[in-house]
């Protein structure tokens, strides 16, 4: 019966999650621990082999939740202890030992969830990177920007997009040639990289254009970063040339659709002459040539 109740509760929780997001997340966490406690009572109490489910349940609840909610999701472990103590006050013969066993198992699930949360950070350098700048190519932009928007929404954090365009880059390319113009791009990329945080992402979407996805940055902060990069680039000779940058920014969730988010930043980076002639359009998601 507890197993059947668990299946029914799990099915119902999935349906609620689809329609009400995280509204009842803590309620279901409490019910999960209560149900596990009842199952243990009927299967041997503190000596049951089903205690192995404690770290699995803790890991499953924590791995998909924002880090700030983890203490609230682990705290209902006390419900399991209370149920076991009511059924068997000695907790298998040693009250302190039984409590320690539950705590160690719950901590094991916490540690496992922490390892799972760190795993995606190891893939910061996929195969699709631009050789000159070391940034992602434009082919990864929509995928990684979408993932960043989902994370920002889940963690209730801002996210901003910055569009940087090298002004008169074709003139520089005609004067310097392809090889030295790529040295110019490399120098600009290094100045961009110096101001990026570990969670930020940079893309070279065209030969003369970069897009930065800044996690946790508000729109004023993103514009401040863009201004710092533009000043750094313009105040130094790079590959023997004086280079200037046009910059624009937009923010999520003020703008929620990826094409609109990119278009707003790109349009702001257009020069006054260009902005009068062109309406905002989506950034071309193409690898740099």
Secondary structure, DSSP 8 states (H G I E B T S, - for coil): -HHHHHHHHHHHHHHHHHHHTTTTHHHHHHHHHHHHHHHHHHTTGGG-GGGGHHHHHHHHHHHTS-GGGHHHHHHTHHHHHHHHHHH-TTSTT-HHHHHHHHHHHHHHHHHHHHHHHHHGGGGSS-S-B-TTT-SEEGGGHHHHHHHHHHHHHHHT--EEEEEEEETTHHHHHHHH-HHHHHHHHHHHHHHHHTT--TT-EEEEEETTEEEEEEET--HHHHHHHHHHHHHHHHTSEETTEE--EEEEEEEETTS-SHHHHHHHHHHHHS-HHHHHH------------
